[in-house]
Amino acid sequence: MRAISYTRATDVPAAVAAVTSDPGSSYLAGGTTEVDLLRLDVLRPHRLVDINRLPLAGIEDRSDGGLLIGALARMSEVAEARAVVERFPMLSQALLLGASAQLRNMASMGGNLMQRVRCSYYRDPESACNKRVPGSGCSALEGIHRGHAILGTSEHCIATHPSDMAVALVALDAVVHVEGTKGSRTIPVDDFFLLPEDTPEREHPLTPGELITAIEVPPVPMARRSLYLKVRDRESYEFALASAAVALALEDGVIREARLALGGVATKPWRAHRAEDILVGERADVEVFVRAAAAELAPAVTRPMNGFKAELARRTLVRALQTVAAQGGRTA
């Protein structure tokens, strides 16, 4: 690993100014992913700006029922916070299923949003990867792609987005707060993650030096009865092969509102709009769930090794819908 200088930021403006003025700088928070990529020589900053002492670790309970979660709040703290467990169980479950206990104690919420893909070709400097070296090609297309995406792919990249937490946040219509040299702004979390298309190296709409300061979760009453269901090869800390975040509002057995998102199968946390549109106004029964899940997965582009993911994702979404519906949903 090359020599890297280290700076500890004293406040948010100083951190933003340091990274913005020096393109070779990078923020350091929990470092659970970043340090690995530095050791692999995938990331090559010449300076790290440590932001861990900035006052961005709070969990603020809003009067309207929402939450404002600081970007430096640790995953374990948020997962166990009473307001999260009671009002947004899908988020708590996604955090608890997202990593080992040791990593959850170190990893920050903002860092989780910014984590890089787990594609082995991205992490191998000798392999062609358009995310790492734009225009070099995508080795996964003809290589080992069992865990790769089937939704939101392009001819330039099929890497699966790795975050569990982000799937729940997309279903909850969360908002990302960022700070830059031109001030603060907010970005809907679904817009915070970009599809690869022709620019797979660009994963977020952040300008150079912009720093995530908080994640806002709006009030979603029906989320009190919600679920994050994750299917993976092993029960320890493996990444999802398919996952589903589900919340339903039911009235007399009819679905009045649905919030659905998929993980493990797309190049970004995947809001299941097609399935939502089919569900609303229908009775909460398995035939409707199967039809909605099939419609959501209809555009999937599969390859020889990951073709099983389409059926797995359909079954995962149906099972999650059945589980939440059995709880009675929540009258909107």
C-alpha positions as CSV (number, residue, x, y, z in Angstrom):
1,M,0.0,0.0,0.0
2,R,1.4,3.4,-0.9
3,A,2.1,6.1,1.6
4,I,-1.0,8.1,2.6
5,S,-1.1,11.2,4.7
6,Y,-3.6,11.7,7.5
7,T,-5.6,14.7,8.6
8,R,-8.3,14.9,11.4
9,A,-11.1,17.2,10.5
10,T,-12.2,19.7,13.3
11,D,-15.6,20.6,11.8
12,V,-17.8,19.9,8.8
13,P,-16.7,23.1,6.8
14,A,-13.1,22.2,7.3
15,A,-13.6,18.6,6.2
16,V,-15.4,19.7,3.1
17,A,-12.8,22.3,2.2
18,A,-10.0,19.8,2.7
19,V,-11.4,17.2,0.4
20,T,-12.8,19.6,-2.2
21,S,-9.5,21.5,-2.6
22,D,-7.5,18.3,-3.0
23,P,-9.0,15.7,-5.5
24,G,-6.6,13.1,-4.1
25,S,-8.2,13.2,-0.7
26,S,-10.9,10.9,0.7
27,Y,-13.1,10.9,3.8
28,L,-12.4,8.3,6.5
29,A,-15.3,7.2,8.8
30,G,-15.6,3.6,10.0
31,G,-13.3,2.4,7.3
32,T,-14.6,-1.1,7.2
33,T,-14.7,-1.2,3.4
34,E,-12.2,1.6,2.6
35,V,-9.3,0.1,4.4
36,D,-9.7,-3.2,2.5
37,L,-9.8,-1.4,-0.8
38,L,-6.7,0.6,0.1
39,R,-4.8,-2.6,0.9
40,L,-5.9,-4.1,-2.5
41,D,-4.7,-1.0,-4.3
42,V,-8.1,-0.4,-5.7
43,L,-8.5,3.0,-4.0
44,R,-5.5,5.3,-4.2
45,P,-6.0,8.5,-2.3
46,H,-2.8,10.3,-1.1
47,R,-4.6,11.8,1.9
48,L,-7.3,10.6,4.3
49,V,-9.5,13.2,6.1
50,D,-10.7,11.6,9.3
51,I,-14.3,12.8,10.1
52,N,-15.0,10.5,13.1
53,R,-14.9,13.4,15.7
54,L,-17.4,15.5,13.8
55,P,-20.8,16.0,15.6
56,L,-22.7,13.8,13.2
57,A,-23.6,10.8,15.3
58,G,-26.9,11.7,16.8
59,I,-30.3,10.0,16.3
60,E,-32.9,12.8,16.5
61,D,-36.6,11.8,17.1
62,R,-38.8,14.2,15.1
63,S,-42.2,15.4,16.4
64,D,-43.9,14.2,13.2
65,G,-42.8,10.6,13.8
66,G,-39.8,10.7,11.5
67,L,-36.1,10.5,12.4
68,L,-32.9,12.4,11.5
69,I,-29.9,10.0,11.8
70,G,-26.4,11.4,11.8
71,A,-24.1,10.1,9.1
72,L,-21.6,9.0,11.7
73,A,-24.1,7.1,13.8
74,R,-22.9,3.5,13.9
75,M,-25.0,0.8,12.4
76,S,-25.4,-1.1,15.7
77,E,-26.6,2.0,17.5
78,V,-29.3,2.7,14.9
79,A,-30.4,-0.9,14.7
80,E,-31.0,-1.0,18.5
81,A,-32.5,2.5,18.9
82,R,-36.0,2.2,20.3
83,A,-37.6,4.6,17.7
84,V,-36.1,2.5,14.9
85,V,-37.2,-0.8,16.3
86,E,-40.7,0.3,17.0
87,R,-41.5,2.6,14.1
88,F,-39.2,1.2,11.3
89,P,-38.5,-2.4,12.0
90,M,-37.5,-3.1,8.4
91,L,-34.6,-0.7,8.9
92,S,-33.6,-2.3,12.2
93,Q,-33.7,-5.8,10.6
94,A,-31.8,-4.7,7.5
95,L,-29.0,-3.2,9.7
96,L,-28.8,-6.3,11.9
97,L,-28.6,-8.6,8.8
98,G,-26.1,-6.4,7.1
99,A,-22.8,-7.4,8.7
100,S,-21.1,-9.1,11.6
101,A,-21.5,-7.5,15.1
102,Q,-18.0,-6.3,15.0
103,L,-18.5,-4.5,11.7
104,R,-21.8,-3.0,12.8
105,N,-20.0,-1.5,15.8
106,M,-17.6,0.3,13.5
107,A,-19.4,1.0,10.3
108,S,-21.2,4.4,10.0
109,M,-24.6,5.0,8.3
110,G,-23.1,7.4,5.8
111,G,-20.3,5.0,5.0
112,N,-22.8,2.2,4.4
113,L,-24.5,4.4,1.8
114,M,-21.1,5.0,0.1
115,Q,-19.7,1.4,0.2
116,R,-18.4,0.1,-3.0
117,V,-19.6,-3.0,-4.8
118,R,-18.4,-6.5,-3.8
119,C,-17.7,-7.6,-7.3
120,S,-14.5,-9.6,-7.3
121,Y,-13.4,-8.1,-10.6
122,Y,-13.7,-4.6,-9.2
123,R,-11.5,-5.7,-6.3
124,D,-8.9,-7.2,-8.6
125,P,-6.6,-4.6,-10.1
126,E,-5.6,-7.0,-12.8
127,S,-9.2,-7.6,-14.1
128,A,-11.1,-5.4,-16.5
129,C,-13.6,-3.2,-14.6
130,N,-15.4,-0.2,-15.9
131,K,-16.1,1.0,-12.4
132,R,-12.4,1.0,-11.5
133,V,-11.0,2.0,-14.9
134,P,-13.7,3.5,-17.2
135,G,-13.6,2.0,-20.7
136,S,-11.6,-1.1,-19.7
137,G,-14.5,-3.5,-20.0
138,C,-16.5,-5.7,-17.6
139,S,-14.9,-9.1,-16.8
140,A,-18.1,-10.3,-15.0
141,L,-20.1,-10.4,-18.2
142,E,-18.2,-13.5,-19.4
143,G,-16.8,-14.5,-16.0
144,I,-18.1,-15.7,-12.7
145,H,-21.3,-13.7,-12.2
146,R,-23.5,-15.9,-9.9
147,G,-24.0,-13.1,-7.4
148,H,-24.4,-10.3,-9.9
149,A,-27.4,-8.2,-10.8
150,I,-30.3,-9.0,-13.1
151,L,-32.1,-5.6,-12.8
152,G,-30.8,-2.2,-13.7
153,T,-27.8,-3.6,-15.6
154,S,-26.0,-2.3,-18.6
155,E,-23.4,-3.6,-21.1
156,H,-20.8,-1.9,-19.0
157,C,-21.6,-3.2,-15.5
158,I,-23.6,-5.9,-13.8
159,A,-22.3,-5.5,-10.2
160,T,-24.9,-5.9,-7.5
161,H,-25.4,-3.1,-5.0
162,P,-24.3,-4.6,-1.6
163,S,-26.2,-2.6,1.1
164,D,-29.1,-4.1,3.0
165,M,-29.8,-0.9,4.9
166,A,-30.2,1.1,1.7
167,V,-32.9,-1.2,0.5
168,A,-35.0,-0.4,3.6
169,L,-34.3,3.3,3.2
170,V,-35.4,3.3,-0.4
171,A,-38.7,1.7,0.6
172,L,-39.1,4.3,3.3
173,D,-38.5,7.2,0.9
174,A,-35.6,8.5,3.1
175,V,-33.7,11.6,2.2
176,V,-29.9,12.1,2.3
177,H,-28.5,15.4,3.6
178,V,-25.2,16.5,2.2
179,E,-22.9,19.5,2.7
180,G,-20.6,21.0,0.2
181,T,-18.7,24.2,-0.5
182,K,-21.9,25.7,-2.0
183,G,-23.9,24.8,1.1
184,S,-26.3,22.0,2.1
185,R,-28.8,20.1,0.0
186,T,-31.0,17.1,0.2
187,I,-31.2,14.1,-2.2
188,P,-34.0,11.5,-2.2
189,V,-32.3,8.2,-1.4
190,D,-33.7,6.6,-4.6
191,D,-31.9,9.3,-6.6
192,F,-28.8,9.0,-4.5
193,F,-27.9,5.7,-6.2
194,L,-27.3,5.9,-10.0
195,L,-27.8,3.1,-12.5
196,P,-24.5,2.2,-14.3
197,E,-25.7,2.9,-17.9
198,D,-22.8,4.4,-19.8
199,T,-21.0,5.7,-16.7
200,P,-20.7,2.9,-14.2
201,E,-17.8,4.7,-12.4
202,R,-20.3,7.3,-11.2
203,E,-22.4,5.8,-8.5
204,H,-23.8,8.9,-6.7
205,P,-24.7,12.4,-7.8
206,L,-22.3,14.0,-5.2
207,T,-20.0,16.7,-6.4
208,P,-16.3,16.5,-5.4
209,G,-15.9,17.0,-1.7
210,E,-19.6,16.8,-0.7
211,L,-20.1,15.1,2.6
212,I,-23.1,13.1,3.8
213,T,-24.2,14.7,7.1
214,A,-27.5,12.9,7.9
215,I,-30.2,10.5,6.7
216,E,-33.8,11.7,7.2
217,V,-36.5,9.0,7.5
218,P,-39.9,10.6,7.1
219,P,-42.9,9.4,9.1
220,V,-44.4,6.2,7.6
221,P,-47.1,4.9,10.0
222,M,-47.6,1.7,8.2
223,A,-43.9,0.9,8.6
224,R,-44.6,-0.2,12.2
225,R,-45.6,-3.5,10.7
226,S,-42.8,-4.0,8.1
227,L,-40.2,-6.6,7.3
228,Y,-36.8,-7.0,5.7
229,L,-36.4,-10.5,4.5
230,K,-32.9,-11.6,3.3
231,V,-32.0,-14.8,1.5
232,R,-28.3,-15.8,1.3
233,D,-26.0,-18.7,1.0
234,R,-25.2,-18.8,4.7
235,E,-26.7,-17.2,7.8
236,S,-23.6,-15.5,9.1
237,Y,-22.7,-12.2,7.3
238,E,-23.1,-13.2,3.7
239,F,-24.4,-10.7,1.1
240,A,-28.0,-11.1,-0.1
241,L,-28.8,-13.3,-3.1
242,A,-32.2,-11.7,-2.9
243,S,-33.9,-9.6,-0.3
244,A,-37.2,-7.6,0.1
245,A,-38.2,-4.7,2.3
246,V,-42.0,-4.6,2.6
247,A,-44.6,-2.5,4.3
248,L,-48.4,-2.6,3.7
249,A,-51.3,-0.5,4.7
250,L,-54.5,-2.7,4.8
251,E,-58.1,-1.8,5.2
252,D,-60.7,-4.6,5.4
253,G,-58.2,-6.9,3.7
254,V,-57.6,-4.5,0.8
255,I,-54.1,-3.0,0.2
256,R,-54.4,0.8,0.4
257,E,-50.6,1.5,0.2
258,A,-47.5,-0.6,-0.4
259,R,-43.8,0.2,0.0
260,L,-41.6,-2.4,-1.6
261,A,-37.9,-2.6,-2.4
262,L,-35.6,-5.4,-3.5
263,G,-31.9,-6.0,-2.7
264,G,-29.3,-8.5,-3.9
265,V,-30.6,-8.5,-7.5
266,A,-30.0,-5.0,-8.9
267,T,-27.2,-2.5,-9.5
268,K,-28.8,-0.2,-7.0
269,P,-31.4,-0.6,-4.2
270,W,-34.4,-1.4,-6.3
271,R,-37.8,0.3,-5.6
272,A,-40.4,-2.1,-6.8
273,H,-42.8,0.4,-8.4
274,R,-44.4,-2.1,-10.8
275,A,-45.3,-4.4,-7.9
276,E,-46.6,-1.5,-5.8
277,D,-48.9,-0.4,-8.6
278,I,-50.4,-3.8,-9.0
279,L,-51.0,-4.3,-5.3
280,V,-52.8,-1.1,-4.4
281,G,-56.5,-1.6,-4.5
282,E,-56.3,-5.4,-4.5
283,R,-57.0,-7.9,-1.8
284,A,-54.0,-9.1,0.1
285,D,-53.9,-12.7,-1.1
286,V,-51.2,-14.9,-2.5
287,E,-52.4,-14.8,-6.1
288,V,-52.1,-11.0,-6.2
289,F,-48.6,-11.2,-4.6
290,V,-47.4,-13.7,-7.2
291,R,-48.7,-11.5,-10.0
292,A,-47.1,-8.4,-8.6
293,A,-43.7,-10.1,-8.0
294,A,-43.7,-11.5,-11.5
295,A,-44.4,-8.1,-13.0
296,E,-41.5,-6.6,-11.0
297,L,-39.0,-9.3,-12.2
298,A,-40.3,-9.4,-15.8
299,P,-37.5,-7.0,-17.1
300,A,-34.7,-9.0,-15.5
301,V,-31.8,-9.8,-17.7
302,T,-30.2,-13.0,-16.6
303,R,-27.0,-14.8,-17.5
304,P,-26.0,-18.5,-17.3
305,M,-24.9,-18.3,-13.6
306,N,-27.4,-15.9,-12.1
307,G,-30.6,-17.0,-13.9
308,F,-31.9,-18.5,-10.6
309,K,-32.1,-15.1,-9.0
310,A,-35.2,-14.1,-10.9
311,E,-37.2,-16.9,-9.4
312,L,-35.5,-16.5,-6.0
313,A,-36.4,-12.8,-5.9
314,R,-40.0,-13.5,-6.9
315,R,-40.4,-16.0,-4.1
316,T,-38.6,-13.8,-1.6
317,L,-41.0,-10.9,-2.3
318,V,-44.1,-13.1,-2.2
319,R,-43.0,-14.6,1.2
320,A,-42.3,-11.1,2.6
321,L,-45.7,-9.9,1.4
322,Q,-47.4,-12.9,3.0
323,T,-45.6,-12.4,6.3
324,V,-46.5,-8.7,6.6
325,A,-50.1,-9.3,5.4
326,A,-50.5,-12.0,8.1
327,Q,-49.6,-9.4,10.7
328,G,-52.6,-7.4,9.6
329,G,-50.8,-4.5,7.9
330,R,-51.7,-1.1,9.3
331,T,-54.7,1.0,8.4
332,A,-53.5,4.1,6.7
